[in-house]
Amino acid sequence: ALDLGYTVSVITDGCRGVNIHPQDSANAFMDMAAAGATLYTLDDWLETQR
């Protein structure tokens, strides 16, 4: 979606990785953030909606 120009927000506590290797999920979040996605917890995202 980022490659297509969409704004991407990821609610991290609503995601869970498979973690074939111990840090796979953490690395995936870091990769998404580095690519331009905004990472939120649900509580933080809800605050942006008020």
C-alpha positions in Angstrom: 0.0 0.0 0.0 2.9 2.4 0.8 4.4 1.7 -2.6 1.1 2.8 -4.2 1.0 6.0 -2.2 -1.5 5.2 0.4 -1.1 6.4 4.0 -0.7 3.3 6.2 -1.4 3.1 9.9 -0.7 -0.2 11.7 -2.4 -0.9 15.1 0.4 -3.0 16.5 -1.6 -4.7 19.3 -4.0 -6.0 16.7 -1.2 -7.8 14.9 0.8 -10.9 15.7 3.6 -12.5 13.7 4.5 -16.1 13.2 8.1 -15.4 14.5 10.0 -18.2 12.7 13.0 -16.4 14.1 12.7 -14.7 17.6 12.7 -11.1 16.3 10.6 -11.5 13.1 7.6 -9.5 14.3 9.7 -6.7 15.8 11.7 -6.5 12.6 8.5 -6.4 10.5 7.2 -3.5 12.5 10.6 -1.7 12.1 10.5 -2.3 8.4 7.0 -1.0 8.1 7.9 2.2 10.0 11.1 2.7 8.0 9.0 2.5 4.8 6.6 5.2 6.1 3.9 3.4 8.0 2.7 4.9 11.2 2.6 2.5 14.1 0.0 2.9 16.9 -1.3 1.0 19.9 -5.1 0.9 19.8 -5.3 3.4 22.6 -2.9 5.8 20.9 -4.8 5.5 17.6 -8.1 6.1 19.4 -6.7 9.4 20.8 -6.0 10.6 17.2 -9.7 10.1 16.4 -11.1 12.4 19.1 
